[in-house]
Amino acid sequence: MAKQFTLGKEERLKSRKQTELLFSEGKKFTIAPFRVHYSFSKVEKTSLQFGAGVSKRNFKKAVDRNRIKRLMREAYRLQKIILRKKLEEKNIGLNIFFIYTGKELPVYKEVYEKTGKVLDKLCEIASAIN
């Protein structure tokens, strides 16, 4: 059985083509402090790919941006299982990109809770797809 709490190479949104498609044709919603871009796709094998970004305008130091992205990835990694199960039920793929829009450095607890809310909302959206 595959490890459930991992965020491996195949689960990261790295393809420039897919990322551009996500931002140009995908949908988005905001749950402070995140803006979430997402797009569903019909696929044979369920794929769930994730990306995270932080604005250079709000956080000048790369150290701070990297820390926030690390917190986002960790919170997502631990909670994505509910979303994965929903996608497998519906047999659809999903690309997600989280953008941190807050103005100050977050604490992990806040990031974890908000990530949970985002994933719940994505589950609801996936449920509505027929």
Secondary structure, DSSP 8 states (H G I E B T S, - for coil): ---SS---GGGB---HHHHHHHHHHSEEEEETTEEEEEEEEE-SS--EEEEEEE-TTT--SHHHHHHHHHHHHHHHHHHTHHHHHHHHHHTEEEEEEEEE--SS---HHHHHHHHHHHHHHHHHHHHH--
